Amino acid sequence: MASIKVYEASVGPAIGGFADLDSNNLPDPVGGGVTFTGLSVIDGEFLGSLSQRGNLAEHTRFGAGQAKQSPEGIINNTGGALYGAQAGEFFDAYDGDLEFSFRLRNTGGLTHSGYAFAQLLESSMLADITGTIAGTTAVLGAGPFSTTAFDVALIDATNFIEGGVIAFTKNNITEFTRVTQVVAAAAATITVSPALSFIPVAGTDTVRHCATWYPTIGTSPVDAHVRVDLGDTGTGAPIRRLASGCRLRSLALDWDEETAIAAMTVAPARVLEDDANADVAATVEPPGAALQRYGCEQVIGADISGAVAPFAATRASLSLFGWSATIDFELSASAPNSKSLLRMSDHEINAATCRVELRPEYGSTLKDMLRLEEERTFVLGMGPTGTGQGGVLIVTGSRDDGTANPAGADGDRIEMPVAIRATTFTGANVTPQTELSQAPFVFAMPVG
């Protein structure tokens, strides 16, 4: 008997254009040479929201009852059975989003692009990997250095980019910040914001480079296929659904005890039945440790309203009982396509927003942000610390609403829930500005 508890979800980035359409305007990831990588999801209840299209005429036929349902879609004229349809039959196609959750893990220093979670991120975001081949860069030079500026060897200047995220290990935790200026002279001077808690020392401290994902508008990220196999192990599985033309619609970050959980909603252009090829294989999580609430720090930068680039804001530690974040992408068909079963020529990203819910102790800094019209940068670090471990969400933003009221929480403690909405980052000193340099939020994982 088929079991909902036996399943596999796998992801394959399109490599032959949108949805790897073949000459019949049908998705063909196998013929296109797409490689699928398993995503170790927490539960397999992610097909229940799919629906099929049909038309029920609102008129009564002779005798009693209404006209039978009429399918809407495209007939299989390929000459053979395909996607659950024999020649001359309508294809069994579905609409709706896929939703699943998984533990968020770094890769232990390996390339992120080979892992399914990164491939889904890169269906709606761009990735910056500046410096990740080197992994680390030594702090060098005569200075003077500060908590917001340090030097590296001139040859290492290309390891840094305005808007990118870098990290340092200090006192057994990872400190994250964003690069706001790279000046190449006798040495390369790197300016960062918000500040570090220490002044880097030449010959002692080392920069850890990060893979960084940031929002974009349009169709430049590569769309993905998501394959769901369900019901039994191996080829005994009775169910496969192939979702093509997929882009990430939303990403929610929250916690299960102390472990980071990513909840993704993926929007396909269309989902097809492919039961004949169902095959459930074991999936392996990325080799890094699960991201955690501890072994890290959360930081708030000084008000940057009206500041001039390059930003070099001072910093203060945030004392948080917890935090969560939601990133949403507004998606639509970039152009209709009546020839294709997918009904679109591409899946376009029109907007990206990020909202963070903070649970700090009661205090004036966050409470007064609204009335003072402040913008600040929030560095929400995730542990543990180590090579290819941990991660961070960095958001530049302002208060999202007028609520910052004291509230009771566990143990009768007093919290002050505060919502932050990401706004455009103007702190990078680079011409021309780029989507990375102006990104209102970035998510990053150290490679070094």
Summary of the structure (lengths in Angstrom):
residues: 448
radius of gyration: 24.6
end to end distance: 46.8
largest distance: 94.5
contacts: 1564
relative contact order: 0.18
helix: 6%
strand: 44%
